[in-house]
Amino acid sequence: MNYSQLDHKKMWVEKLETDLSEIESLGYSKDSKVYKSAVKRTDNARKELNRSR
């Protein structure tokens, strides 16, 4: 299957959002470094996706 760069970015954002929800379900505090790092990566990926549109 061939994906465009935009499709790849959409899939990456979806994966990061899934990872973030898994981190939440594991009980990490929203003040933890793990959680904050995941939020930062997800936000950066969303911004990159929005710039690509």
BAFI-3210 file (N, C-alpha, C; in Angstrom, 3 decimals, decimal comma, padded with zeros to 6 digits):
// residues 53
n [1|2|3|4|5|6|7|8|9|10|11|12|13|14|15|16|17|18|19|20|21|22|23|24|25|26|27|28|29|30|31|32|33|34|35|36|37|38|39|40|41|42|43|44|45|46|47|48|49|50|51|52|53]
n.u [000,829|000,521|001,097|000,335|002,310|000,783|-001,216|000,376|001,178|-001,292|-001,892|000,210|-000,407|-002,806|-001,808|-000,155|-002,115|-003,527|-001,513|-001,241|-003,717|-003,466|-001,383|-002,688|-004,621|-003,015|-002,558|-000,829|000,125|-001,036|000,888|003,242|006,468|006,437|003,782|003,593|005,547|004,445|002,139|003,293|004,655|002,439|000,983|002,851|002,938|000,304|000,294|002,158|000,776|-001,444|-000,127|000,558|-001,687]
n.v [-001,182|002,176|005,247|008,690|011,513|013,133|011,337|009,600|011,294|011,757|009,172|008,881|010,852|009,761|007,395|008,434|009,688|007,455|006,199|008,127|007,954|005,381|005,733|007,365|005,535|003,745|004,984|007,100|010,193|013,453|015,252|013,957|013,224|011,442|011,559|014,313|014,477|012,837|014,283|016,591|015,563|014,647|017,032|018,478|016,856|017,140|019,883|019,889|018,321|019,996|022,150|020,979|020,715]
n.w [000,000|-000,820|000,710|001,030|002,062|003,721|004,547|006,019|008,108|009,319|010,250|012,068|013,998|014,944|016,090|018,119|019,666|020,526|022,018|024,023|025,315|026,303|028,120|029,946|030,845|032,159|034,472|034,866|036,269|035,381|035,783|035,507|034,019|031,890|030,930|030,270|028,294|026,324|025,686|024,649|022,367|020,915|020,511|018,964|016,670|015,782|015,145|013,058|011,207|010,704|009,500|007,139|005,673]
ca.u [000,000|001,257|000,454|000,916|002,929|-000,308|-001,810|001,324|001,109|-002,570|-001,756|001,130|-001,166|-003,733|-001,045|000,251|-003,310|-003,776|-000,485|-001,552|-004,833|-002,944|-000,628|-003,698|-005,256|-002,048|-002,599|000,192|-000,365|-000,868|002,090|004,435|007,282|005,989|002,548|003,883|006,297|003,498|001,280|004,115|004,852|001,155|000,691|003,765|002,501|-000,933|000,679|002,791|-000,296|-002,219|000,685|000,651|-002,981]
ca.v [000,000|003,444|006,328|010,006|012,056|013,612|010,139|009,115|012,196|011,493|007,907|009,115|011,565|008,787|006,492|009,180|009,880|006,154|006,035|009,041|007,403|004,222|006,272|007,785|004,353|003,098|005,704|008,142|011,511|014,453|016,023|013,117|013,512|010,552|012,114|015,606|014,210|012,304|015,397|017,472|014,902|014,624|018,405|018,813|016,116|017,783|021,150|019,540|017,871|021,171|022,933|020,255|020,733]
ca.w [000,000|-000,860|001,434|000,819|003,266|004,566|005,154|007,020|009,256|009,993|010,971|013,177|015,025|015,533|016,943|019,310|020,490|021,155|023,050|025,110|026,088|027,030|029,252|030,921|031,433|033,047|035,730|035,008|036,654|034,327|036,126|035,327|032,834|030,811|030,385|029,644|027,072|025,336|025,267|023,813|021,068|020,209|020,075|017,867|015,479|015,307|014,499|011,786|010,313|010,310|008,566|005,872|004,957]
c.u [000,874|000,441|001,130|001,524|001,855|-000,991|-000,921|001,256|-000,182|-002,481|-000,846|000,414|-002,131|-002,997|-000,625|-000,935|-003,681|-002,780|-000,788|-002,702|-004,397|-002,152|-001,595|-004,317|-004,318|-001,913|-001,507|-000,472|-000,135|000,329|003,371|005,170|006,831|004,764|002,822|004,641|005,371|002,586|002,047|004,324|003,563|000,806|001,568|003,349|001,228|-000,615|001,292|001,743|-001,100|-001,454|000,724|-000,613|-003,125]
c.v [001,246|004,513|007,637|010,480|012,547|012,437|009,606|009,983|011,992|010,214|008,079|009,833|010,605|007,846|007,190|009,424|008,584|005,909|006,914|008,494|006,156|004,667|006,711|006,577|003,581|003,833|006,727|009,471|012,481|015,356|015,228|013,493|012,684|011,145|013,425|015,429|013,708|013,406|016,311|016,864|014,904|016,010|018,825|018,108|016,723|019,085|020,886|019,101|019,069|022,059|022,296|020,333|021,936]
c.w [000,000|-000,150|001,077|002,136|004,245|005,272|006,267|008,283|010,033|010,820|012,186|014,322|015,717|016,481|018,229|020,241|021,214|022,276|024,266|025,962|026,861|028,258|030,349|031,615|032,356|034,376|035,933|035,346|035,490|034,589|035,898|034,037|031,641|030,129|029,645|028,332|025,962|024,805|024,311|022,419|020,255|019,685|018,905|016,577|014,905|014,574|013,127|010,754|009,817|009,344|007,184|005,047|004,083]
res [m|n|y|s|q|l|d|h|k|k|m|w|v|e|k|l|e|t|d|l|s|e|i|e|s|l|g|y|s|k|d|s|k|v|y|k|s|a|v|k|r|t|d|n|a|r|k|e|l|n|r|s|r]
***
